Amino acid sequence: MNIFYFPDLVDNQVTLDETESQHAVKVLRLVAGDSIILFDGKGGKYEGEIEQPHHKKCVVNITKKEIISKRPFNLHIAIAPTKMNDRMEWFLEKATEIGIDEITPIICDRSERRTTNHERFEKVLIAAMKQSMNPWLPVLNQQIDFNKFIDSNEQGFVAHCMDSDKEPLKNLLPAKDAITILIGPEGDFTEDEVATAILKGWEPVSLGDNRLRTETAGLVACHTVNLIKS
C-alpha cells in the first residue's frame, strides 16, 4: 500500500501538502476511494481513503489509527558530513532503514565539508522512513561544532582509527539503552579531538580491523547496535 507523511495528524480528515498530493495524484494516479497509509513520524500509523484527489491539496479521510511502540533503546549517531553529499545521504537513508533515533552532523578539525543542507537531509529521512515501513522518523539536529557537541551531550563512544588497543563496540553495548556514537570525517578525528573526548568521559571503541569510510563507519555502528540490542 502507498505510504505518505503527515506530521501533525490530529483530525479524522487531513489535507496532504503539495509535495505529497502531487505524488499521490500525478505520479501514482490515485483516485477517490483508493486506500493509503499515513505516517506521522512519531509512531502513528493511519489508514486512510482518498476523498478529493487534488494534485495540490489531496483530502484524505482517516479510517483506522494505530500507534507503533518505539524500541527499548535509543541510538544517536553524531557524524561528520562527508565531502560528497551523496555519501552522507546514503548513510542517512540506510541508517533509517536499519533503525536510528537521532542524527547530528558534527564539524571537526579535518572536516572537508562544513555546511549541510538540513532540508534536503530531512527529505532523505522521510523517504527512507516510508520505504522501510517504520513510522518513527529519526530526529535530525542542526550541524554543530565537535567540541560543543561533546560538551552538551551525555557521554558515549568515540570511534577512531588511531590505535588498535580499543574494545569492540559490540562488547560494550549490552548494559546501555541510551547510545551515542561519534564518527569522524575523512582522515579521522585529530589526536586532540580524541584526547578531549576521552578526558570528558567518552569511551574509545573499535568498529573492526579495516579502515572504513565515514559513511560506512556510521552504518557499521548503526547495524552493530541494532544487531546486539534488538
C-alpha positions in Angstrom: 0.0 0.0 0.0 1.2 3.5 -0.7 2.6 5.5 2.2 2.5 9.2 2.8 3.9 11.5 5.5 1.7 13.9 7.5 3.5 15.1 10.7 0.6 16.7 12.6 -2.3 14.4 12.2 -5.0 15.2 14.8 -8.3 15.1 12.9 -10.1 12.3 11.0 -9.8 14.2 7.8 -6.5 15.7 6.6 -5.2 17.5 3.5 -1.8 16.4 2.3 0.8 19.1 1.5 1.5 19.9 -2.2 4.5 17.5 -2.4 2.6 14.5 -1.1 -0.5 15.5 -3.0 1.3 15.7 -6.3 3.0 12.3 -5.7 -0.4 10.8 -4.9 -2.4 12.2 -7.8 0.1 13.0 -10.6 2.7 10.2 -10.0 0.7 7.3 -8.5 -2.6 8.4 -10.2 -4.6 7.6 -7.1 -8.3 8.4 -7.3 -11.2 8.9 -4.9 -11.8 5.7 -2.9 -8.2 4.5 -3.0 -6.7 3.4 0.3 -3.4 4.7 1.6 -1.3 4.7 4.8 -0.1 7.8 6.6 2.9 8.0 9.0 3.3 11.0 11.4 6.9 10.2 12.1 6.1 9.8 15.8 4.9 6.2 15.8 1.5 6.9 14.4 0.3 4.7 11.5 -3.0 5.7 10.0 -5.1 4.0 7.3 -7.0 6.4 5.1 -9.2 6.7 2.0 -8.8 9.5 -0.6 -11.9 11.7 -0.8 -10.7 14.5 -3.0 -7.7 13.6 -5.3 -6.4 17.1 -5.9 -2.7 17.5 -7.0 -2.1 20.4 -4.6 -4.4 19.5 -1.7 -5.4 15.9 -1.7 -8.1 15.3 1.0 -7.9 12.0 2.9 -10.4 10.5 5.4 -8.8 8.5 8.3 -10.4 5.1 8.8 -8.0 3.5 11.3 -5.4 4.6 13.8 -2.5 2.6 15.3 0.5 3.6 17.5 3.6 1.6 17.0 5.8 1.3 20.1 9.3 2.7 20.0 12.3 0.3 20.5 13.5 -0.1 24.1 16.8 1.6 23.3 17.8 4.9 21.7 20.6 5.3 19.1 22.1 8.7 18.4 25.0 8.9 15.9 26.9 12.2 15.5 28.8 12.0 12.2 31.0 14.4 10.3 29.4 15.3 6.9 31.2 13.6 4.0 32.9 15.7 1.3 30.4 14.2 -1.3 26.8 14.9 -0.3 25.6 11.7 -1.9 27.6 9.6 0.5 26.1 11.4 3.5 22.6 10.9 2.0 23.4 7.2 1.5 24.2 6.9 5.2 21.0 8.8 6.3 18.9 6.5 4.0 20.4 3.2 5.1 20.6 4.1 8.8 16.9 5.0 8.8 16.1 1.7 7.1 18.1 -0.3 9.7 16.9 1.8 12.7 18.2 5.0 14.2 16.6 7.6 16.5 18.8 10.7 16.2 21.4 12.1 13.9 23.7 15.1 14.4 26.1 16.4 11.8 29.3 17.4 13.6 32.0 19.7 12.2 35.5 18.6 13.1 39.0 19.9 12.6 39.5 17.8 9.5 36.0 18.2 8.0 36.2 19.0 4.3 32.5 19.8 4.2 31.4 22.5 6.8 27.9 23.2 5.6 24.9 20.8 5.3 21.5 21.1 3.6 19.2 20.4 6.5 16.0 20.5 4.3 17.5 18.1 1.8 18.6 15.6 4.5 15.1 15.7 6.1 13.6 14.7 2.7 16.0 11.7 2.5 15.0 10.6 6.0 11.3 10.9 5.2 11.6 8.9 2.0 13.6 6.2 3.9 11.1 6.1 6.7 8.3 5.4 4.3 10.3 2.9 2.2 11.2 0.9 5.3 7.6 0.9 6.8 8.9 2.4 10.0 6.6 5.1 11.4 9.4 6.6 13.6 11.2 9.5 11.8 14.8 10.0 13.1 15.4 13.4 14.7 17.9 15.4 12.5 19.7 18.0 14.5 21.3 21.1 13.1 25.0 20.8 12.5 27.2 21.6 15.4 30.9 22.0 16.2 32.6 18.8 17.6 33.6 20.4 20.9 30.2 22.0 21.5 28.6 18.6 20.9 30.7 16.6 23.4 30.1 19.3 26.0 26.3 19.3 25.6 25.6 15.6 25.3 25.8 12.6 27.6 29.0 10.6 27.2 29.0 7.8 24.8 31.5 6.2 22.4 34.1 7.7 20.0 35.1 5.5 17.1 38.5 6.3 15.7 41.5 4.6 13.9 44.5 5.9 15.8 45.4 2.8 17.8 44.3 -0.8 17.9 44.0 -1.1 21.7 40.3 -0.4 21.8 37.3 -2.6 22.9 34.9 -3.6 20.0 31.7 -1.6 20.2 29.6 -4.8 20.3 31.2 -5.8 23.6 30.2 -2.6 25.4 26.5 -2.3 24.3 24.5 -4.8 26.4 24.4 -2.6 29.5 23.4 0.6 27.7 20.0 1.7 26.5 20.9 5.2 25.5 23.7 5.0 23.0 25.6 7.9 21.4 28.4 7.2 18.9 30.8 9.8 17.4 32.0 9.1 13.8 34.8 11.3 12.4 35.5 12.8 9.0 37.6 11.5 6.1 41.1 11.5 7.7 39.6 10.6 11.1 39.4 12.7 14.3 42.6 14.5 15.3 44.6 13.3 18.3 43.5 16.4 20.2 39.8 15.7 19.5 40.1 12.1 20.7 42.0 13.1 23.8 39.5 15.8 24.6 36.6 13.4 24.1 38.2 10.8 26.4 39.0 13.4 29.0 35.3 14.3 29.1 34.2 10.7 29.6 33.7 9.4 26.0 34.9 5.9 25.6 37.0 4.9 22.6 35.8 1.9 20.6 36.7 -0.2 17.5 34.4 -0.9 14.6 36.7 -3.6 13.2 40.2 -4.1 11.8 39.6 -2.4 8.4 39.8 1.3 7.7 36.3 2.5 6.9 34.9 5.4 5.0 33.0 7.9 7.2 29.5 6.8 5.9 30.5 3.1 6.1 31.7 3.5 9.7 28.4 5.2 10.6 26.4 2.4 9.1 28.5 -0.3 10.8 27.9 1.4 14.1 24.2 1.6 13.4 24.0 -2.1 12.3 26.1 -3.3 15.3 23.8 -1.5 17.8 20.6 -2.9 16.2 22.1 -6.4 16.0 23.1 -6.5 19.6 20.2 -4.6 21.2 17.3 -5.9 19.2 
